C-alpha cells in the first residue's frame, strides 16, 4: 500500500509544480501545427509576453484557415488589437462555458486594458446557445455572435485555458483604429505632461535618432515634467552636449517592448545609448502589476502608457533615468553599528579559576522571524466550491522548491505506515 501512495503523491506534486511555474503560450501552441500562424502573430505583437505574465486567463485561438482573414491583410498594430480581443481576463474551460449564469455574460479582454477601448469595445459577449453550442461576439450593442466555440485545446486549471473558435471576433472599428501609426512623437509627449523631455529631444537632435528606429521598433521611457524637478536630478547645464545626447538616448530602446514584455524580462536591456565605450543598459523588476526600471543609480517606476501601437510604445516614468556611466553607482548603505558589549568583569586574584574550571559561555541565538504566507483564493466563479477553489489556486503563490520538499517528505513518511 505504501508504494501506490508514494506514486500518487509524487504525481500530485509534479502537477502542482507545473501550475506554480506558470505557462508558456508559445510552447503550448507549438505542439499544434494548425495554430502556427496565430502563434507567430502572438510573438510578433508581443502578446505572448503579456499572456505569460498573467495567471488567470483564457485564450481563444484561431486555426490557420480562420487566421487567414487577418494575417497579412492589416498593419501589425491592427492585428494586435484584434487578437487582444481574444484574450479573456478570466478562466473559462468547456464545463464553465455551459454553466454561465442566465446563459450569457460579458467578460473583460486584454484589449480593454489598453485604454483604447471606449464603452464596451473591450468586452466580449459569451452566450451558451441551444444544442450545446457557445457563441462569442463583441459586447457593443447591436453586435452579433459571429464566432463559435469548436474545441478545447489545453487547460491548466484556473491558470490558463486555450479554446478554439471558428472565426475572429470583430468589434466595430477595431480593424481601422490604429492604421494611422505614429507621426508626432513630441506632440504625444507634450500632451502626456512631458514637455521638458520633448524640448530636449528637439534641441539636441536626438528626436531624429528616435524617428529612425520607428519602423523596426521603438520603446520610449519619458520622464514627466515633475521628474525633472525632483530632488537629486543634476543640473543638465553641467553636462556636455555629448553627455546630454547619451542621457536622452538612454531613455529609449531600438525595439518594441510593451509592458507585458518588460514584466517577463529577465536580462539586461540595451538602450539607444549602448555602444562599445559603455553598456548604458537597464534591468527591470516587478511589484504586483507595476514595472520598475533600474539603472544602477536609482529606480524609476513605469507610470502610464502614452501610446502602444506596434511597433512603437511610449511610457511615462516618474524619475529621470540616470546611467552609471554618467552619474556613477548609487552609494552602498552604511554598515550597521556593532552592538555594545557588556564590560567584562575583572577576575579576583585570590579566586582565579583554573582553565579546566572556567565556565564556557554559550551565545544565545535570536528567535527566528515569524513566517506569514497567506495565498489568495481562487476565482469566485470557478466551477468547484469556494473552499476547494481556494485550496487549488493557492498553488500560484507557493514557493515551488518548498512545496516540492514538503510533499516529497510527506510521501516518504507514508512508506513507514
N, C-alpha and C positions, 0 to 999 in steps of 0.2 A: 504493500500500500504506500510505502514511503516514496518509491521511485515515481509512480504516476503523479503524486502530489508535487514532487520536485519539478517534473517536466511541465506541469500545468502552471506552477508559479513562475518558472523561467519564461515560459511563453507569454504569460501576462506581463512580466517585467519588460520584455522586449517590445511588446505592443505599446506599453506606456511610454517607453523611451522614444518610440517613433513619434508620438504625439508631442512630447516635450521638445524634441529637436526641431519642430516646425515642419514646413513643407517647402518644396521647390517645384513650382508650377511648370517650369521649363522641362524638368526631368519627368514629371508626371505625364505631360503631353507628348514627350519624345517617344514614349512607349507605344503610341498610336499614330502611325504614319498618316492617317486620314485627317489629322489636325495639324499637319506640318506648316501650312500657310498661316493659320491662326497663331500657332506658336511662334512663328517667325516675326509676326507683327507685334506680339506681346513684347518681344525682345527689342525690336526697333523703336518702339514707342516708350520703352522703359516701364510699361505697365506691369511686366513680370516682377520688377523690384517692388513695386507698390503692393502687389498681391502677396508676395512673400513676406512683406513686413507686417501683415495683418494676421490675426489669429482666429477670427470668426468671419468666414466669407464663403460665398457661392459664386462659381464662375459658370456662365452659360456659354458653351463653346460651339463653334460652327465648323463643320467639316469642310474639306477643300472646295467642294462644289458650292456650298452655301456661302463660303468666304469669297468666292469669285465675283460676287456682286459689289464688293468693296475694294478688293485688292487691285492696286494699280490704277484705279479709276478716280481717286481723290488724293489731295495732299495728305502727308503723314499726320499732320495735326488734326485733320478732319476724321481720319480713320481712328486715331486715338480717342477722340470724343465718342465715336460710335461704339468702340469696344469698351470704353469706360461705362457705358450704359448696360453692359452685360456682366458687370462685376457687382453683385449684390452684397451689401454690408450686413448680411445675416446668414444663418445656416439653414439651408433647405435640402433635405435628402428626399428621395422618392416618397417615403412614408409621410413626411411633413407636408409635401405638396398636396396630398389628398386629405389632410386634416386641417386645412385652413379654416379659421373661424368664419362662419357665414359664407364660406366658399370663395371669398375674394379678399385681397389685401393689397395695399400699396407698400412697397419696400424701397428703402433708400439705396442708391447706387453710388459707385465711385465718382460718377460724373457730377453728382450733387456737391461733392466736396471741393470741386474746382472753383466755385464762386461764379461760374459762367452759366448757371442753370436757374433762371428765374422761375418762380411759381413751382409747378410740379414737373418741370422739364427733367429734373434729375431723379425722378421716381419711376418705378415700373409697376404696372398692374399685373398681379399674379392671380389667375382665376382657375379654380377646379371646375372643369366642364363636365357635362354628362358623358357617360360612356368611358370614364377613366382617363380622359384627356385633360391636359393642363395647358392653358393659353397664357401668353405673355404679350404685353403691349405697353406703349407709353401711357403714363398716368395723366397726360394732358387731356382735358375734356374733349370728347368727340373722337378720340383715337381708337383704332380697332385693335383687337387681339390678333396681330398679324404674324405671330410666331408661336410654335407649339413644341412642347417637350417630347423628345423622341426616345432618349435612353439615358441611363446612368453610366458615368464613366469612372468615377473614383470618389470615395468618401474616406476622410479621416475624421471620425465623429466629433462634431462641434468645433472643428478647426477649419476644414475646407471640404466643400462638396463641389464636384465637377459634373455638370449635367449638359447633355447635348440638346440643342434646339435646332429647328429646321431652317430658320432664316433670321437675319438681323432684326433687332428692334429699332425702328426708325422713328425718333421723336421729331416733331415739327422743327425745321430749320437746322437740325444737327449736322446735316451734310454740307452746309454752307457757312456755318458760324465762324470758322477760323480761316477761311480761304484767303483772306487779305494778307495775312502774315504780319511780321514786324517791320515797320517802316520808320519809326521815330523813337529811338531809344531814349534820348534826352527828354522828349516830351512825356514819355511814360514815367521817367524818374521824377520829373518835376511835379507831376500830379500825385505821385506817391509820397511827397514830402522829402525828396532827396535832391533839392536844388543845388546845394553846395557841391555834392558829388557830381551832378550833371555839368555844372560850370567848370569843374576841374577837368572833366573828360574833354570838354570843348577847348579850353585854353591850352591844355597840354598836348593836344593832338592824339591822345590815346583812344578817343572815340573811333577814329579810323581803324585802329587795331581791332577793336571790338567788332566793328561792322564787317571786317574782312573775314571773320570766322563764323558769321551768322549762318551761312549755307551749310556748313559742316557740323555746326553745333556751338552754342554759346550759353554759359551759365554766369550770371552776374550776382554778386553779393553787394548790394548798395547800402552804405551806411545812411541813416536818416540825418536830417539837419541837426537834430538833438545830439546825435552820436558825436558830431564834430565839436560840440560844446562840452562834452563830458570831461571830467577831471582825469588827467593822465594822458590826454591826447597832446602830442608835441606840436609846437608851432610849425606849420608846414613851410613857413618862410625860412626856417633854418635848414631846410633840405635843399640840395642841389636840384637842378632840373631833371637830371638823370634819376635821382632818388625818388622824385615825385612820380615820374613815369613808372618806375618799378613798383611803387606803392599802389598806384591805380591799376596796373596790370595784375597785381596780386589779388585784386578783388574780382577776378573773372577766370573762368576755365574755358579752354578751347574744346568743349564737349557739352552735350546736353545731359545734365544731371539733375532731374527733378527731385522733389522731396523724398519720394519713395526710394530712389537710388542712394541718396545721402543717408537715409535711415539704415540701409543694409550695407553701407560701405564699411570695409574693414582695413583698407590700405591708405597710405599717404596719397594725397591728391595733388597732382602738378597743376600749377596756375599759368597764366599767360606770362608771368614774370620768371618762370623757371627757365634756367639756362645753365651753361657749363660752369659759370662762376659761382652760382648759388642755387640751392634747392628751391627756395621760395614755395614750399609746399604746405598743405593743410591736412589736419586729421579731423575726424568727426566723432561725436558720441551722441547718444540719445537719452532723454529723460521723459518717459512717457511718450507722447506724440511729438515732443519738441526735438529739434536738431540743434546741436551746439558745435560751433566751429572752433578749433584750437590752433593757434599759431605758434605756440611756444612762449609767447609774451603774455597773452591773456585770452580768455574765451569770449565768444560773441554768439548771441542767440539768433537763429533764423526767426524773424518776426512775422512777415507777411509775404505772400506771393503776389507780385505785381502783375505778372503775365506768365502763362505757361502754354506756349504754342509750339509744339515740336517743330524744329529742333532748338528753340530758344526758351529759356526760363530766366526770369529776373526776380530775385528775392530782396527784401529789405532786411538789414541786420541792425541790432541795437548798439553795436560798437564798431569803431573803425578797426579793420584787421591790420595788426602791426607785425610784420615779419621779423623774425630774429636776425635776419641778415642786415636789417637797418636799425633795429631797436634793441638788439641783444635779448638774451633769455630772461624770463621772469626770475626774480630773486628767490632763492630757496628759503623756506621758513626757518626762523631762528630756532636753534635747538632748545628743548625744554630744560629749565634749570634742574640741576641734580637735587634729589631730596636731601634735606638736612638730617644728618645722623645724630643720634643722641650721644653726648660725650661719654667716652669710655672711662669707667671709674678706675682710679689709681689703686693697684693692689696694696694691701698692708704688708710691709716687710716681714712681720712676725709670723704671718699665716699664708705664706706664699705656697700654693699647692704645687705638687709635682705635676709634670706634663701628663702622667697617666691619670691623675685625679681631676685634672681640669675639665670642666663640662664643655661639650661642643654645642654651641647654639645652633638651632635649626631655623632656617628662613621660612617664614610663613608665606604661602602662596596666596595671592589675592583671589577672591571668588570669581568664577567665570561669569561673563556678562550674560544676562538672560536672552534667549532667542525667541523672536516673535515673528513668525512667518505665516500670515493668515491669507491663503489664496482666495481669490474672488470666486463667486459662484458661476455656474454655467448659465447660458442664456435662459431666461424665464420661459421662453416659448419652445423649448426643446421637447421632443415627443415623449420623454420619460418624466417621472415625478420629479419635483423640485429637489428633494433630498438626494436622489440618485444623480441628478444633473450636477449638483454642486460637487459631489464626490468625483465624478468623471472629469469635469472641467478643471479641477484642481491640478491636473497633470500639466497644464500650461504653465503653472507658476512654481513648480517644484524643481529643485536643483537636480539635474539628471544623474550625476555621479552619486549623490547622496541617496537618491531614490533607488538606484541600482544596488548599492551596497546594502541598504536596509532590506530589500526584498530578497536578495540572494542569501543574506544572513537568515532571514525567516525560512527560506526554502531549506537551507542546510539544517536548521534546527528541527524541521519536520522529520528529518531522517532518524532522529533519536526516538521518535514515538511510533 
